[in-house]
Amino acid sequence: MAEALPGARLRPHVKAHKCTGLATRQREVGHRSFTCATPREMVGMARAGLGEDLLLANETLDATRLRTMAECGARVTVAVDSDATVHAAADNGIKEVLIDVNVGLPRCGCAPDDAARIADLARSRRLEVRGVMGYEGHVYAFTEREQRAHATEVSMETLLAVHAKVGGDVVSAGATGTFDLNTWATEIQAGSYALMDTTFAPMMPQFRPALYVLATVISANDKHAVADCGLKALGMDHGNPTIDDATVWLVSDEHVTFKPDRPLHAGDVVRVWPAHVDPTVALHERMHVAAGADTGAAVIDTWDVDLRGW
Amino acid sequence: MAEALPGARLRPHVKAHKCTGLATRQREVGHRSFTCATPREMVGMARAGLGEDLLLANETLDATRLRTMAECGARVTVAVDSDATVHAAADNGIKEVLIDVNVGLPRCGCAPDDAARIADLARSRRLEVRGVMGYEGHVYAFTEREQRAHATEVSMETLLAVHAKVGGDVVSAGATGTFDLNTWATEIQAGSYALMDTTFAPMMPQFRPALYVLATVISANDKHAVADCGLKALGMDHGNPTIDDATVWLVSDEHVTFKPDRPLHAGDVVRVWPAHVDPTVALHERMHVAAGADTGAAVIDTWDVDLRGW
């Protein structure tokens, strides 16, 4: 990714790993600006010395959290999409904002024709308007690359038209799924590429899944095996995880029941690959960095998942 | 629940709330024995002074975790279902076990006709065999109460036949969904009843959902609203959450997009009810106890979700 989008062309999204240890690696390969989804991620990045240019690509009205971000020592920019979010930012010491524009995904973001008014309001409150952002997340509905490219272009036409009225240097957009399609944004907010997951990997084969839960078989018979990794260790919104050389049958709170291709025994270890990486990391206290791909690979480093919570 | 299954007839399962503050309430209404799914739950309960009779209703081969449980000061019983789990328990200082029997759910538990052999092995390793356990979780497939009752009876016939050969005082089984159907077990392992969720509530109307995520609307227009509660705050394996007086459209990492029946505005608060309570609590650091059912009810207590992790 750092080759495709070097330096400031990429603003890595830390929500996908919630880990300053991994963010440090992203900084080492040239990215000095980061995207966050929660105030806790912002403050944690600042504490880790990664606060050169942090964007909260999300709205918040929480006065305490806004003030904590404003006072965390980092360069802090927050997204705003309404009068209420502008006033909350200004009232609580935030200095810089991006105008968040709805470019097709039904989520946050103002209507495109309201963006200039919100920018004016922000400037009247002495906020620096750095530009615009708009997340084209709806294009993931298209599994065909060409359709995704077209939908991205339509969204970015909207965002650039808004940018022309709002001003500022920044047009922030995108994601891993559009990193090589979105040529209009000045910076891409990609997160998943760093760890990937089984849902996303077929769409973006440039990036290999790196994150699995190493689980121990605790029960096995001639029909199935059970490992000690369940709903509390896996993001399940995109469905069941995948286990190497096995068919997953059932996931419960602390178990995964599966049919292995070859017999397994209590004590064997298996790799459990989550369907969605972001909510998976949020369930774990730390990640272990393995020296190789096999289950017995040595652990060469351990990173705290230190950006959890809100 | 304490009226239906007083005292030792219920062995509350703490996996559903992971919270010694709530377990303390369960003890106050008469339950002194508890069920856990993880070593961390066992040790946390012991530390909180709730270790009179703790059952790990799950297998583990982890020597460190077994030893930590054995030395935690509580009365500790663990489930075993194989030679390997018996030896791991005996080798690491565990003194008491239950023989875990497969009574229909494809998960842990030995074959019924192997239980007596495993009990003999356990006794040969100087482990006290307190009895048997068998979780009839497969009966949840039947939404009709009569079918559930019949399937429970079939499972418990198996378990009682095994118990006659294994010996001991304990026949541990069940769950919230069979608490009033399973009249064969000496104790019921029910957890969900304490907090409930939207998936389970229609099946068990005796217990009302008590746990919601109080979320703030951060963006709203005439088509939809967005609140600050997403995949990292909700157990999603049973699908989307429910919001009072609204239709949920979309859940992303830190957002829920929904169509409210009446217009909402940035700053309004909504109750987001999870579809599955157990993995929801595992995502939160604490629970706030509200004095009433409305969104503005006073917080009268705060309980740490202190039994998370493994």
Interface residues (C-beta under 8 A of the other chain):
Chain A: K15 A37 T38 N58 E59 T60 L61 D62 D81 S82 A84 T85 P106 R107 C108 G109 A111 G137 T216 I218 S219 A220 N221 K223 H224 V226 D228 L231 K232 G235 M236 D237 W249 L250 V251 S252 D253 E254 H255 T257 H265 A266 G267 H276 D278 P279 A282 L283 E285 G309 W310
Chain B: K15 A37 T38 N58 E59 T60 L61 D62 D81 S82 A84 T85 P106 R107 C108 G109 A111 G137 T216 I218 S219 A220 N221 K223 H224 V226 D228 L231 K232 G235 M236 D237 W249 L250 V251 S252 D253 E254 H255 T257 H265 A266 G267 H276 D278 P279 A282 L283 E285 G309 W310
